[in-house]
Amino acid sequence: MNNMSKQELFDFINETSFMVDDIALYLNTHPNCQDGIDAYNHYKHLRKEAIKEYTCSYGPICKYDVNVENYWDWVMRPWPWEGECGC
């Protein structure tokens, strides 16, 4: 993930988010499937690390990633859906 551009990292977060959601739906009907559980944990970990990297480099993606130690300034930066992800 370290070699990804801002846009590539944002896309990777979206892709892994989709995988986590999709596998969670599968696990709703197959709760004992160890392969499904392993895949869920794998993609959940990848997503968490990617969000951590994105937040450290470019700022938070959502309100849960905001660091308010000094100043509430996260709304002053362009938001990802405003087309400012390195295009």
VMD Tcl script that builds the backbone (N, CA, C; Angstrom):
set m [mol new atoms 261]
animate dup $m
set s [atomselect $m all]
$s set {name element resname resid chain x y z} {
  {N N MET 1 A 0.813 -1.198 0.000}
  {CA C MET 1 A 0.000 0.000 0.000}
  {C C MET 1 A 0.855 1.259 0.000}
  {N N ASN 2 A 2.079 1.161 0.457}
  {CA C ASN 2 A 2.925 2.346 0.581}
  {C C ASN 2 A 3.233 3.005 -0.749}
  {N N ASN 3 A 3.188 2.270 -1.845}
  {CA C ASN 3 A 3.534 2.822 -3.147}
  {C C ASN 3 A 2.325 3.332 -3.922}
  {N N MET 4 A 1.145 3.340 -3.311}
  {CA C MET 4 A -0.069 3.765 -4.005}
  {C C MET 4 A -0.207 5.283 -3.984}
  {N N SER 5 A -0.758 5.806 -5.058}
  {CA C SER 5 A -1.099 7.227 -5.079}
  {C C SER 5 A -2.316 7.456 -4.185}
  {N N LYS 6 A -2.645 8.688 -3.977}
  {CA C LYS 6 A -3.812 9.025 -3.153}
  {C C LYS 6 A -5.072 8.394 -3.727}
  {N N GLN 7 A -5.265 8.509 -5.033}
  {CA C GLN 7 A -6.454 7.952 -5.679}
  {C C GLN 7 A -6.461 6.435 -5.621}
  {N N GLU 8 A -5.310 5.815 -5.849}
  {CA C GLU 8 A -5.231 4.355 -5.793}
  {C C GLU 8 A -5.546 3.837 -4.388}
  {N N LEU 9 A -5.045 4.531 -3.377}
  {CA C LEU 9 A -5.316 4.130 -2.005}
  {C C LEU 9 A -6.797 4.287 -1.677}
  {N N PHE 10 A -7.396 5.385 -2.115}
  {CA C PHE 10 A -8.831 5.604 -1.899}
  {C C PHE 10 A -9.651 4.516 -2.598}
  {N N ASP 11 A -9.270 4.173 -3.820}
  {CA C ASP 11 A -9.961 3.102 -4.551}
  {C C ASP 11 A -9.793 1.758 -3.838}
  {N N PHE 12 A -8.601 1.499 -3.310}
  {CA C PHE 12 A -8.344 0.264 -2.590}
  {C C PHE 12 A -9.230 0.172 -1.348}
  {N N ILE 13 A -9.405 1.274 -0.655}
  {CA C ILE 13 A -10.284 1.303 0.516}
  {C C ILE 13 A -11.712 0.976 0.100}
  {N N ASN 14 A -12.170 1.551 -0.996}
  {CA C ASN 14 A -13.518 1.244 -1.484}
  {C C ASN 14 A -13.653 -0.222 -1.872}
  {N N GLU 15 A -12.644 -0.773 -2.526}
  {CA C GLU 15 A -12.693 -2.171 -2.950}
  {C C GLU 15 A -12.702 -3.118 -1.755}
  {N N THR 16 A -11.846 -2.865 -0.783}
  {CA C THR 16 A -11.811 -3.740 0.385}
  {C C THR 16 A -13.069 -3.569 1.231}
  {N N SER 17 A -13.628 -2.373 1.251}
  {CA C SER 17 A -14.898 -2.155 1.960}
  {C C SER 17 A -15.992 -2.998 1.325}
  {N N PHE 18 A -16.020 -3.040 -0.002}
  {CA C PHE 18 A -16.995 -3.867 -0.707}
  {C C PHE 18 A -16.802 -5.344 -0.349}
  {N N MET 19 A -15.558 -5.786 -0.330}
  {CA C MET 19 A -15.281 -7.183 0.002}
  {C C MET 19 A -15.755 -7.520 1.414}
  {N N VAL 20 A -15.479 -6.642 2.377}
  {CA C VAL 20 A -15.907 -6.882 3.756}
  {C C VAL 20 A -17.430 -6.987 3.818}
  {N N ASP 21 A -18.115 -6.064 3.154}
  {CA C ASP 21 A -19.584 -6.098 3.159}
  {C C ASP 21 A -20.126 -7.341 2.459}
  {N N ASP 22 A -19.527 -7.696 1.333}
  {CA C ASP 22 A -19.990 -8.843 0.567}
  {C C ASP 22 A -19.780 -10.153 1.343}
  {N N ILE 23 A -18.620 -10.290 1.946}
  {CA C ILE 23 A -18.345 -11.501 2.716}
  {C C ILE 23 A -19.234 -11.570 3.955}
  {N N ALA 24 A -19.513 -10.416 4.560}
  {CA C ALA 24 A -20.419 -10.396 5.720}
  {C C ALA 24 A -21.801 -10.905 5.330}
  {N N LEU 25 A -22.268 -10.549 4.140}
  {CA C LEU 25 A -23.561 -11.061 3.669}
  {C C LEU 25 A -23.510 -12.583 3.514}
  {N N TYR 26 A -22.413 -13.073 2.955}
  {CA C TYR 26 A -22.239 -14.528 2.817}
  {C C TYR 26 A -22.262 -15.202 4.190}
  {N N LEU 27 A -21.567 -14.603 5.157}
  {CA C LEU 27 A -21.493 -15.203 6.489}
  {C C LEU 27 A -22.836 -15.182 7.215}
  {N N ASN 28 A -23.740 -14.306 6.791}
  {CA C ASN 28 A -25.087 -14.318 7.379}
  {C C ASN 28 A -25.787 -15.647 7.140}
  {N N THR 29 A -25.484 -16.276 6.015}
  {CA C THR 29 A -26.125 -17.552 5.693}
  {C C THR 29 A -25.188 -18.747 5.854}
  {N N HIS 30 A -23.907 -18.482 6.083}
  {CA C HIS 30 A -22.916 -19.547 6.264}
  {C C HIS 30 A -22.019 -19.188 7.454}
  {N N PRO 31 A -22.593 -19.065 8.648}
  {CA C PRO 31 A -21.843 -18.538 9.790}
  {C C PRO 31 A -20.692 -19.410 10.287}
  {N N ASN 32 A -20.651 -20.649 9.881}
  {CA C ASN 32 A -19.585 -21.546 10.338}
  {C C ASN 32 A -18.523 -21.803 9.274}
  {N N CYS 33 A -18.593 -21.100 8.176}
  {CA C CYS 33 A -17.637 -21.303 7.082}
  {C C CYS 33 A -16.296 -20.663 7.455}
  {N N GLN 34 A -15.316 -21.500 7.745}
  {CA C GLN 34 A -14.016 -20.985 8.186}
  {C C GLN 34 A -13.310 -20.207 7.087}
  {N N ASP 35 A -13.452 -20.636 5.835}
  {CA C ASP 35 A -12.848 -19.888 4.729}
  {C C ASP 35 A -13.451 -18.490 4.640}
  {N N GLY 36 A -14.766 -18.397 4.826}
  {CA C GLY 36 A -15.430 -17.093 4.801}
  {C C GLY 36 A -14.981 -16.213 5.957}
  {N N ILE 37 A -14.853 -16.796 7.123}
  {CA C ILE 37 A -14.402 -16.041 8.295}
  {C C ILE 37 A -12.965 -15.557 8.092}
  {N N ASP 38 A -12.130 -16.417 7.559}
  {CA C ASP 38 A -10.738 -16.033 7.291}
  {C C ASP 38 A -10.659 -14.910 6.260}
  {N N ALA 39 A -11.452 -15.030 5.200}
  {CA C ALA 39 A -11.466 -13.984 4.173}
  {C C ALA 39 A -11.971 -12.665 4.752}
  {N N TYR 40 A -13.025 -12.729 5.557}
  {CA C TYR 40 A -13.558 -11.525 6.196}
  {C C TYR 40 A -12.484 -10.841 7.040}
  {N N ASN 41 A -11.810 -11.609 7.872}
  {CA C ASN 41 A -10.761 -11.034 8.725}
  {C C ASN 41 A -9.604 -10.468 7.913}
  {N N HIS 42 A -9.257 -11.147 6.820}
  {CA C HIS 42 A -8.174 -10.681 5.950}
  {C C HIS 42 A -8.505 -9.320 5.333}
  {N N TYR 43 A -9.670 -9.217 4.708}
  {CA C TYR 43 A -10.033 -7.965 4.058}
  {C C TYR 43 A -10.324 -6.853 5.060}
  {N N LYS 44 A -10.842 -7.219 6.216}
  {CA C LYS 44 A -11.072 -6.233 7.271}
  {C C LYS 44 A -9.737 -5.644 7.732}
  {N N HIS 45 A -8.730 -6.484 7.875}
  {CA C HIS 45 A -7.404 -6.008 8.267}
  {C C HIS 45 A -6.795 -5.110 7.187}
  {N N LEU 46 A -6.887 -5.541 5.925}
  {CA C LEU 46 A -6.358 -4.724 4.824}
  {C C LEU 46 A -7.030 -3.354 4.788}
  {N N ARG 47 A -8.349 -3.332 4.970}
  {CA C ARG 47 A -9.109 -2.082 4.963}
  {C C ARG 47 A -8.670 -1.178 6.109}
  {N N LYS 48 A -8.528 -1.751 7.285}
  {CA C LYS 48 A -8.128 -0.975 8.458}
  {C C LYS 48 A -6.754 -0.338 8.251}
  {N N GLU 49 A -5.810 -1.106 7.721}
  {CA C GLU 49 A -4.466 -0.582 7.477}
  {C C GLU 49 A -4.473 0.497 6.390}
  {N N ALA 50 A -5.276 0.297 5.361}
  {CA C ALA 50 A -5.358 1.288 4.282}
  {C C ALA 50 A -5.972 2.602 4.786}
  {N N ILE 51 A -7.006 2.495 5.605}
  {CA C ILE 51 A -7.615 3.705 6.168}
  {C C ILE 51 A -6.626 4.417 7.075}
  {N N LYS 52 A -5.878 3.663 7.848}
  {CA C LYS 52 A -4.867 4.260 8.726}
  {C C LYS 52 A -3.826 5.012 7.901}
  {N N GLU 53 A -3.346 4.393 6.829}
  {CA C GLU 53 A -2.361 5.030 5.961}
  {C C GLU 53 A -2.939 6.280 5.284}
  {N N TYR 54 A -4.166 6.161 4.771}
  {CA C TYR 54 A -4.794 7.298 4.103}
  {C C TYR 54 A -4.976 8.463 5.083}
  {N N THR 55 A -5.462 8.164 6.273}
  {CA C THR 55 A -5.718 9.195 7.268}
  {C C THR 55 A -4.426 9.899 7.677}
  {N N CYS 56 A -3.375 9.144 7.861}
  {CA C CYS 56 A -2.084 9.745 8.237}
  {C C CYS 56 A -1.527 10.629 7.124}
  {N N SER 57 A -1.735 10.234 5.882}
  {CA C SER 57 A -1.163 10.971 4.752}
  {C C SER 57 A -2.042 12.099 4.235}
  {N N TYR 58 A -3.363 11.896 4.222}
  {CA C TYR 58 A -4.251 12.832 3.529}
  {C C TYR 58 A -5.384 13.382 4.373}
  {N N GLY 59 A -5.549 12.896 5.573}
  {CA C GLY 59 A -6.649 13.345 6.413}
  {C C GLY 59 A -7.737 12.285 6.496}
  {N N PRO 60 A -8.690 12.499 7.380}
  {CA C PRO 60 A -9.721 11.488 7.624}
  {C C PRO 60 A -10.686 11.315 6.456}
  {N N ILE 61 A -11.186 10.112 6.337}
  {CA C ILE 61 A -12.197 9.792 5.329}
  {C C ILE 61 A -13.590 9.967 5.911}
  {N N CYS 62 A -13.736 9.667 7.188}
  {CA C CYS 62 A -15.034 9.808 7.832}
  {C C CYS 62 A -14.853 10.357 9.248}
  {N N LYS 63 A -15.938 10.678 9.883}
  {CA C LYS 63 A -15.884 11.321 11.193}
  {C C LYS 63 A -15.226 10.465 12.260}
  {N N TYR 64 A -15.219 9.163 12.084}
  {CA C TYR 64 A -14.620 8.277 13.076}
  {C C TYR 64 A -13.095 8.316 13.048}
  {N N ASP 65 A -12.522 8.888 12.000}
  {CA C ASP 65 A -11.074 8.958 11.854}
  {C C ASP 65 A -10.516 10.339 12.176}
  {N N VAL 66 A -11.342 11.229 12.680}
  {CA C VAL 66 A -10.916 12.597 12.963}
  {C C VAL 66 A -10.107 12.638 14.256}
  {N N ASN 67 A -8.993 13.337 14.201}
  {CA C ASN 67 A -8.178 13.571 15.385}
  {C C ASN 67 A -8.402 15.022 15.806}
  {N N VAL 68 A -8.989 15.224 16.956}
  {CA C VAL 68 A -9.338 16.591 17.392}
  {C C VAL 68 A -8.482 17.056 18.572}
  {N N GLU 69 A -7.231 16.665 18.593}
  {CA C GLU 69 A -6.363 17.075 19.680}
  {C C GLU 69 A -6.142 18.579 19.702}
  {N N ASN 70 A -5.955 19.191 18.551}
  {CA C ASN 70 A -5.605 20.599 18.498}
  {C C ASN 70 A -6.706 21.506 17.953}
  {N N TYR 71 A -7.327 21.080 16.876}
  {CA C TYR 71 A -8.257 21.974 16.191}
  {C C TYR 71 A -9.170 21.164 15.284}
  {N N TRP 72 A -10.419 21.546 15.246}
  {CA C TRP 72 A -11.403 20.863 14.411}
  {C C TRP 72 A -11.319 21.426 12.997}
  {N N ASP 73 A -10.400 20.912 12.201}
  {CA C ASP 73 A -10.163 21.489 10.872}
  {C C ASP 73 A -10.399 20.528 9.719}
  {N N TRP 74 A -10.920 19.362 9.998}
  {CA C TRP 74 A -11.025 18.376 8.935}
  {C C TRP 74 A -11.986 18.788 7.825}
  {N N VAL 75 A -12.906 19.662 8.102}
  {CA C VAL 75 A -13.854 20.100 7.074}
  {C C VAL 75 A -13.255 21.162 6.154}
  {N N MET 76 A -12.068 21.636 6.459}
  {CA C MET 76 A -11.429 22.660 5.644}
  {C C MET 76 A -10.718 22.068 4.426}
  {N N ARG 77 A -10.454 20.778 4.433}
  {CA C ARG 77 A -9.777 20.115 3.315}
  {C C ARG 77 A -10.824 19.639 2.309}
  {N N PRO 78 A -10.406 19.439 1.061}
  {CA C PRO 78 A -11.342 18.859 0.100}
  {C C PRO 78 A -11.741 17.454 0.544}
  {N N TRP 79 A -12.993 17.118 0.364}
  {CA C TRP 79 A -13.494 15.809 0.754}
  {C C TRP 79 A -13.281 14.838 -0.406}
  {N N PRO 80 A -13.105 13.561 -0.116}
  {CA C PRO 80 A -12.808 12.601 -1.181}
  {C C PRO 80 A -13.797 12.623 -2.343}
  {N N TRP 81 A -15.074 12.796 -2.071}
  {CA C TRP 81 A -16.085 12.769 -3.139}
  {C C TRP 81 A -16.138 14.092 -3.912}
  {N N GLU 82 A -15.310 15.061 -3.518}
  {CA C GLU 82 A -15.240 16.317 -4.266}
  {C C GLU 82 A -14.179 16.249 -5.369}
  {N N GLY 83 A -13.689 15.043 -5.630}
  {CA C GLY 83 A -12.743 14.855 -6.725}
  {C C GLY 83 A -11.342 15.279 -6.402}
  {N N GLU 84 A -10.975 15.311 -5.151}
  {CA C GLU 84 A -9.642 15.770 -4.764}
  {C C GLU 84 A -8.774 14.635 -4.245}
  {N N CYS 85 A -8.884 13.484 -4.832}
  {CA C CYS 85 A -8.103 12.332 -4.369}
  {C C CYS 85 A -6.910 12.055 -5.261}
  {N N GLY 86 A -6.340 13.073 -5.809}
  {CA C GLY 86 A -5.133 12.895 -6.606}
  {C C GLY 86 A -5.382 12.779 -8.094}
  {N N CYS 87 A -6.548 13.161 -8.546}
  {CA C CYS 87 A -6.872 13.072 -9.972}
  {C C CYS 87 A -6.038 14.060 -10.781}
}
mol reanalyze $m
mol bondsrecalc $m
mol representation Tube
mol addrep $m
